[in-house]
């Protein structure tokens, strides 16, 4: 059976950016694109049947949940998981999710359908975190550099030359050519790799870094 891969453009076509969108500047979407490609390098965005496609979508949800968990730890940006809503927006089939979980799923008889679905999603997403953690460690180098990349989605220094080049990206009518001109510039996610973890060390920074080293498990 021929396999296909879900690229970042496919994610955007499914409005997947809403899963990651936290900040006004939307820099986290660039991070999401890079890390989704890193996940793809391990074959984790490929599928050949509907069960595998469902698992790929679960990995997408997991990557978004990881980012939101980090923001909660590092920046007090508390999130209230709506994973069943995410699954609905991505058109995930409850039947396929049940197939992914299998007969080993431990579900009490008194749980309703919504609760069962949420439990299945949480189990599948927790299983996916290990593979994603390893993919991101490999992409950025180690846990500390992965921390730097996440931190730089919010607290980063814009290069003066980049700012100047963006300000010049105007068309003949004086309007900006691109809604997000910064997307045309390759982002250095490891910018200030020494400064970020070693300057202004706070309890939040330490907690976020420790969470990464321990496997990026779900906060919720």
Residue frames relative to the residue before (quaternion, step in Angstrom):
aa qw qx qy qz dx dy dz
X 1.0000 0.0000 0.0000 0.0000 0.00 0.00 0.00
X 0.4266 -0.7099 0.5046 0.2439 3.59 -0.87 0.98
X 0.2572 -0.7733 0.5620 0.1414 3.57 -0.90 0.93
X 0.2202 -0.7446 0.6170 0.1279 3.52 -1.27 0.56
X 0.2854 -0.7485 0.5710 0.1796 3.54 -1.24 0.37
X 0.3491 -0.7192 0.5636 0.2079 3.55 -1.04 0.81
X 0.1733 -0.8034 0.5651 0.0722 3.57 -0.33 1.25
X 0.7055 -0.4671 0.3157 0.4295 3.56 -1.29 0.19
X 0.6067 0.5490 -0.3622 0.4464 3.59 1.06 -0.64
X 0.6154 0.5295 -0.3393 0.4751 3.59 1.08 -0.68
X 0.6254 0.5382 -0.3277 0.4603 3.56 1.04 -0.80
X 0.6684 0.4959 -0.2994 0.4666 3.55 0.92 -0.92
X 0.6318 0.5419 -0.3299 0.4454 3.58 1.03 -0.74
X 0.6957 0.4127 -0.2588 0.5279 3.56 1.22 -0.47
X 0.4890 -0.6770 0.4068 0.3701 3.57 1.31 0.33
X 0.2241 0.8192 -0.4973 0.1772 3.55 1.11 0.71
X 0.5426 0.6334 -0.4117 0.3674 3.58 1.17 -0.44
X 0.5789 0.6012 -0.3811 0.3978 3.61 1.12 -0.54
X 0.5897 0.5778 -0.3694 0.4265 3.59 1.17 -0.49
X 0.7507 0.4003 -0.1983 0.4867 3.56 1.07 -0.80
X 0.5715 0.6557 -0.3792 0.3157 3.57 1.07 -0.67
X 0.0365 0.8059 -0.5847 0.0859 3.56 -0.60 1.23
X 0.8116 0.2684 -0.0937 0.5103 3.56 0.85 -1.04
X 0.6431 -0.5527 0.3820 0.3675 3.54 -1.24 0.53
X 0.6854 0.5059 -0.2872 0.4380 3.57 0.95 -0.87
X 0.2763 -0.8164 0.4647 0.2030 3.58 1.32 -0.41
X 0.2785 0.7702 -0.5255 0.2302 3.60 1.12 0.53
X 0.5801 0.6081 -0.3722 0.3939 3.58 1.14 -0.56
X 0.5814 0.5788 -0.3812 0.4262 3.60 1.18 -0.42
X 0.6125 0.5250 -0.3444 0.4802 3.58 1.13 -0.61
X 0.6364 0.5116 -0.3169 0.4826 3.57 1.06 -0.82
X 0.6370 0.5355 -0.3243 0.4496 3.58 0.97 -0.85
X 0.6430 0.5221 -0.3205 0.4596 3.59 0.96 -0.86
X 0.6784 0.4918 -0.2978 0.4574 3.58 0.84 -0.98
X 0.7099 0.4572 -0.2766 0.4588 3.58 0.85 -0.91
X 0.5971 0.5369 -0.3714 0.4662 3.60 1.10 -0.56
X 0.6316 0.5118 -0.3250 0.4833 3.57 1.05 -0.71
X 0.6250 0.5289 -0.3327 0.4679 3.59 1.09 -0.72
X 0.6266 0.5176 -0.3254 0.4833 3.57 1.03 -0.77
X 0.6461 0.5400 -0.3082 0.4427 3.56 1.05 -0.80
X 0.5863 0.5888 -0.3698 0.4157 3.59 1.10 -0.63
X 0.6962 0.4350 -0.2601 0.5083 3.57 1.18 -0.50
X 0.5630 -0.6341 0.3715 0.3780 3.56 1.26 0.22
X 0.4909 0.7059 -0.3970 0.3211 3.56 1.28 0.19
X 0.6590 0.4476 -0.3316 0.5055 3.58 1.26 0.18
X 0.5610 0.6032 -0.3775 0.4229 3.58 1.30 0.20
X 0.0069 -0.8012 0.5981 -0.0197 3.54 -1.14 0.66
X 0.1846 -0.7882 0.5794 0.0946 3.55 -1.18 0.61
X 0.7755 0.1313 -0.1082 0.6079 3.59 1.27 -0.09
X 0.7135 -0.4889 0.2923 0.4081 3.57 -1.23 0.23
X 0.6022 0.5386 -0.3682 0.4602 3.60 1.08 -0.55
X 0.6714 0.4806 -0.2957 0.4803 3.59 0.93 -0.88
X 0.6158 0.5372 -0.3471 0.4602 3.59 1.04 -0.74
X 0.6401 0.5256 -0.3181 0.4614 3.56 1.00 -0.82
X 0.6561 0.5084 -0.3100 0.4637 3.58 0.97 -0.81
X 0.6131 0.5320 -0.3485 0.4687 3.59 1.08 -0.67
X 0.6589 0.5011 -0.3042 0.4714 3.58 0.97 -0.83
X 0.6084 0.5344 -0.3409 0.4775 3.56 1.11 -0.67
X 0.6425 0.5109 -0.3256 0.4692 3.60 1.01 -0.75
X 0.6069 0.5366 -0.3512 0.4694 3.58 1.08 -0.68
X 0.6535 0.5048 -0.3020 0.4764 3.57 0.92 -0.91
X 0.6521 0.5287 -0.3085 0.4472 3.56 1.01 -0.86
X 0.6362 0.5184 -0.3286 0.4675 3.59 0.97 -0.82
X 0.6566 0.4959 -0.3086 0.4772 3.58 0.98 -0.82
X 0.6453 0.5178 -0.3190 0.4622 3.59 0.99 -0.81
X 0.6121 0.5422 -0.3379 0.4661 3.58 1.07 -0.76
X 0.6662 0.4960 -0.3170 0.4579 3.57 0.88 -0.89
X 0.6824 0.4853 -0.2945 0.4606 3.58 0.90 -0.88
X 0.6068 0.5369 -0.3536 0.4674 3.59 1.08 -0.65
X 0.6390 0.5236 -0.3268 0.4590 3.57 0.98 -0.84
X 0.6617 0.5079 -0.3094 0.4566 3.58 0.89 -0.90
X 0.6238 0.5301 -0.3424 0.4610 3.57 1.06 -0.65
X 0.6999 0.4618 -0.2709 0.4728 3.58 0.92 -0.89
X 0.7653 0.4154 -0.2062 0.4463 3.57 0.78 -1.04
X 0.8342 0.2068 -0.0562 0.5082 3.57 0.97 -0.84
X 0.4771 -0.6951 0.4199 0.3359 3.60 1.28 0.26
X 0.4155 0.6829 -0.4883 0.3501 3.59 1.14 0.59
X 0.1394 -0.8409 0.5206 0.0499 3.54 0.36 1.32
X 0.0910 -0.7907 0.6031 0.0520 3.56 -0.95 0.86
X 0.2796 -0.7346 0.5989 0.1533 3.51 -1.17 0.67
X 0.3850 -0.7770 0.4445 0.2245 3.58 -0.16 1.28
X 0.0416 -0.7621 0.6462 0.0040 3.51 -1.06 0.89
X 0.0453 0.8721 -0.4863 0.0313 3.53 0.91 0.98
X 0.6176 0.5251 -0.3601 0.4617 3.61 1.05 -0.60
X 0.6268 0.5144 -0.3323 0.4818 3.58 1.11 -0.67
X 0.6180 0.5333 -0.3372 0.4690 3.58 0.99 -0.81
X 0.6561 0.5176 -0.3091 0.4539 3.56 0.92 -0.94
X 0.6466 0.5139 -0.3132 0.4688 3.56 1.02 -0.80
X 0.6643 0.5086 -0.3038 0.4558 3.59 0.95 -0.87
X 0.7036 0.4289 -0.2545 0.5062 3.58 1.14 -0.64
X 0.4332 -0.7352 0.4223 0.3058 3.56 1.37 0.13
X 0.2594 0.7687 -0.5395 0.2251 3.56 0.94 0.86
X 0.3891 -0.7260 0.5278 0.2070 3.54 -0.94 0.93
X 0.4864 -0.6613 0.4902 0.2929 3.57 -0.89 0.95
X 0.6284 0.5423 -0.3286 0.4507 3.56 1.04 -0.80
X 0.6759 0.4806 -0.3000 0.4713 3.60 0.91 -0.88
X 0.6178 0.5334 -0.3439 0.4643 3.58 1.04 -0.72
X 0.6378 0.5204 -0.3199 0.4692 3.55 1.03 -0.82
X 0.6272 0.5276 -0.3315 0.4673 3.58 1.05 -0.74
X 0.6389 0.5356 -0.3215 0.4489 3.58 1.02 -0.83
X 0.6824 0.4814 -0.2856 0.4701 3.56 0.96 -0.88
X 0.2710 -0.7954 0.5001 0.2093 3.57 0.93 -0.87
X 0.7266 -0.4685 0.3074 0.3975 3.53 -1.32 0.08
X 0.5867 0.6045 -0.3711 0.3907 3.59 1.23 -0.32
X 0.4538 0.7004 -0.4504 0.3173 3.60 1.26 -0.17
X 0.2819 -0.7729 0.5524 0.1342 3.56 -0.77 1.09
X 0.1425 0.8015 -0.5608 0.1513 3.57 -0.24 1.26
X 0.4033 -0.7209 0.5128 0.2338 3.54 -0.81 1.01
X 0.5850 -0.6196 0.4033 0.3334 3.54 -1.09 0.69
X 0.6797 0.5109 -0.2915 0.4383 3.57 1.15 -0.53
X 0.5359 0.6328 -0.4076 0.3823 3.62 1.23 0.04
X 0.3941 -0.7137 0.5256 0.2430 3.56 -1.00 0.86
X 0.7402 -0.4374 0.2751 0.4303 3.56 -1.32 0.22
X 0.6570 0.5156 -0.3184 0.4484 3.60 0.92 -0.88
X 0.6602 0.5056 -0.2995 0.4678 3.55 0.96 -0.87
X 0.6397 0.5227 -0.3193 0.4643 3.57 1.03 -0.78
X 0.6462 0.5169 -0.3150 0.4648 3.57 0.99 -0.87
X 0.6573 0.5057 -0.3095 0.4652 3.57 0.92 -0.89
X 0.6529 0.5175 -0.3118 0.4568 3.57 0.97 -0.82
X 0.6438 0.5180 -0.3149 0.4669 3.55 1.02 -0.81
X 0.6497 0.5158 -0.3117 0.4634 3.57 0.96 -0.87
X 0.6583 0.5133 -0.3121 0.4536 3.58 0.90 -0.90
X 0.6535 0.5098 -0.3153 0.4622 3.57 0.99 -0.80
X 0.6796 0.4852 -0.2914 0.4666 3.58 0.89 -0.91
X 0.6684 0.5007 -0.3034 0.4587 3.58 0.97 -0.85
X 0.6373 0.5153 -0.3384 0.4624 3.59 1.00 -0.72
X 0.6313 0.5206 -0.3279 0.4721 3.59 1.04 -0.73
X 0.6744 0.5147 -0.2922 0.4414 3.59 1.02 -0.80
X 0.5604 0.6488 -0.3909 0.3350 3.60 1.10 -0.58
X 0.6283 0.5528 -0.3486 0.4220 3.58 0.97 -0.75
X 0.6751 0.4863 -0.2938 0.4705 3.59 0.88 -0.93
X 0.6669 0.4955 -0.3054 0.4652 3.57 0.97 -0.84
X 0.6110 0.5485 -0.3447 0.4550 3.58 1.00 -0.78
X 0.6784 0.4825 -0.2922 0.4707 3.58 0.88 -0.91
X 0.6361 0.5269 -0.3320 0.4555 3.59 1.01 -0.78
X 0.6897 0.4718 -0.2831 0.4707 3.60 0.95 -0.84
X 0.6018 0.5386 -0.3555 0.4705 3.59 1.06 -0.68
X 0.6681 0.4999 -0.2973 0.4640 3.56 0.94 -0.89
X 0.6580 0.5283 -0.3094 0.4384 3.58 1.00 -0.83
X 0.7992 0.3144 -0.1538 0.4885 3.59 0.83 -0.96
X 0.6553 -0.5462 0.3012 0.4260 3.61 1.19 -0.30
X 0.7440 -0.2547 0.1838 0.5897 3.57 0.91 -0.92
X 0.7460 -0.4129 0.2704 0.4471 3.58 -1.28 0.02
X 0.6542 0.5222 -0.3232 0.4414 3.59 0.96 -0.81
X 0.6805 0.4648 -0.2897 0.4868 3.58 0.98 -0.81
X 0.5790 0.5433 -0.3688 0.4833 3.58 1.16 -0.52
X 0.6158 0.5346 -0.3303 0.4753 3.58 1.04 -0.78
X 0.6458 0.5260 -0.3192 0.4521 3.59 0.92 -0.93
X 0.6587 0.5151 -0.3198 0.4455 3.59 0.90 -0.88
X 0.6590 0.4968 -0.3022 0.4770 3.57 0.98 -0.83
X 0.6473 0.5225 -0.3135 0.4581 3.56 0.95 -0.89
X 0.6907 0.5011 -0.2760 0.4423 3.57 0.99 -0.84
X 0.5088 0.6027 -0.4508 0.4178 3.60 1.20 0.10
X 0.7632 0.2987 -0.1633 0.5493 3.57 1.24 -0.39
X 0.8026 0.1992 -0.0810 0.5563 3.55 0.59 -1.18
X 0.3041 0.7496 -0.5303 0.2538 3.56 -0.07 1.25
X 0.4101 -0.6810 0.5489 0.2584 3.55 -1.29 0.38
X 0.3005 -0.7511 0.5595 0.1803 3.55 -0.70 1.06
X 0.4495 -0.6934 0.4984 0.2622 3.54 -0.85 0.99
X 0.5354 -0.6616 0.4243 0.3094 3.57 -0.85 0.99
X 0.6504 0.5188 -0.3233 0.4509 3.57 0.96 -0.82
X 0.6358 0.5223 -0.3257 0.4657 3.59 1.04 -0.78
X 0.6436 0.5237 -0.3242 0.4543 3.59 0.94 -0.88
X 0.6654 0.5015 -0.3086 0.4588 3.56 0.95 -0.87
X 0.6576 0.5054 -0.3209 0.4574 3.58 0.97 -0.83
X 0.6351 0.5267 -0.3358 0.4544 3.59 1.02 -0.71
X 0.6606 0.5253 -0.3171 0.4325 3.56 0.97 -0.83
X 0.6786 0.4896 -0.2825 0.4690 3.58 1.22 -0.49
X 0.5514 0.6145 -0.3973 0.4005 3.59 1.28 -0.15
X 0.3318 0.7204 -0.5350 0.2912 3.53 0.34 1.27
X 0.4389 -0.6956 0.5003 0.2706 3.53 -1.13 0.63
X 0.7551 -0.4058 0.2642 0.4421 3.56 -1.29 -0.02
X 0.6889 0.4606 -0.2758 0.4871 3.60 1.20 -0.45
X 0.5780 -0.6266 0.3614 0.3777 3.53 1.31 0.13
X 0.5727 0.5766 -0.3917 0.4313 3.59 1.24 0.18
X 0.5957 -0.5766 0.4165 0.3732 3.55 -1.14 0.59
X 0.4639 -0.7035 0.4674 0.2673 3.55 -0.86 0.99
X 0.7987 0.1627 -0.0590 0.5763 3.55 0.99 -0.81
X 0.5424 -0.6298 0.4438 0.3349 3.55 -0.99 0.79
X 0.7875 0.1005 -0.0491 0.6061 3.57 1.05 -0.80
X 0.1528 -0.8409 0.5113 0.0895 3.61 0.35 1.20
X 0.5671 0.6114 -0.3934 0.3872 3.59 1.12 -0.51
X 0.5820 0.6016 -0.3728 0.4005 3.58 1.19 -0.49
X 0.6134 0.5405 -0.3520 0.4558 3.59 1.26 -0.26
X 0.6632 0.4731 -0.2896 0.5025 3.56 1.29 -0.18
X 0.4434 -0.6863 0.5081 0.2726 3.57 -0.85 0.97
X 0.2986 -0.7784 0.5310 0.1517 3.55 -0.67 1.11
X 0.2944 -0.7206 0.6003 0.1837 3.54 -1.00 0.86
X 0.2186 -0.8220 0.5141 0.1105 3.57 -0.08 1.28
X 0.7003 0.4331 -0.2725 0.4977 3.58 1.20 -0.31
X 0.2493 0.7794 -0.5267 0.2301 3.56 1.21 0.52
X 0.8347 0.0776 -0.1056 0.5349 3.56 -0.97 0.93
X 0.1088 0.8545 -0.5014 0.0815 3.56 1.03 0.81
X 0.6760 0.4439 -0.3008 0.5054 3.60 1.11 -0.54
X 0.6734 0.5333 -0.3005 0.4144 3.55 0.90 -0.95
X 0.6469 0.5731 -0.3347 0.3756 3.60 0.83 -0.97
X 0.7880 0.3328 -0.2221 0.4680 3.65 0.60 -0.95
X 0.7484 0.4382 -0.2116 0.4507 3.59 1.17 -0.47
X 0.6866 0.4258 -0.2853 0.5157 3.59 1.25 0.03
X 0.8399 0.0575 -0.0881 0.5325 3.53 -1.02 0.86
X 0.0899 0.8251 -0.5459 0.1147 3.52 0.81 1.07
X 0.0485 -0.8026 0.5940 -0.0249 3.55 -0.73 1.12
X 0.6807 -0.4673 0.3676 0.4279 3.53 -1.31 0.17
X 0.6309 0.5402 -0.3259 0.4515 3.55 1.08 -0.75
X 0.6435 0.5182 -0.3183 0.4648 3.56 0.95 -0.87
X 0.6712 0.5037 -0.2972 0.4555 3.53 0.89 -0.96
X 0.6558 0.5174 -0.3096 0.4544 3.57 0.96 -0.87
X 0.6645 0.5018 -0.3021 0.4642 3.57 0.97 -0.88
X 0.6586 0.5027 -0.3108 0.4658 3.58 0.97 -0.84
X 0.6545 0.5079 -0.3143 0.4636 3.59 0.94 -0.86
X 0.6131 0.5556 -0.3356 0.4503 3.58 1.05 -0.79
X 0.6453 0.5104 -0.3169 0.4718 3.58 1.00 -0.79
X 0.6939 0.4838 -0.2890 0.4482 3.58 0.81 -1.00
X 0.6950 0.4666 -0.2780 0.4711 3.60 1.11 -0.54
X 0.7137 -0.5012 0.2446 0.4237 3.59 1.23 0.23
X 0.4294 -0.7398 0.4394 0.2742 3.58 1.29 0.19
X 0.1821 0.8143 -0.5289 0.1548 3.58 0.95 0.86
X 0.6539 -0.5556 0.3552 0.3709 3.54 -1.19 0.59
X 0.3802 -0.7141 0.5442 0.2220 3.55 -1.07 0.80
X 0.7631 0.3480 -0.1630 0.5196 3.59 1.23 -0.40
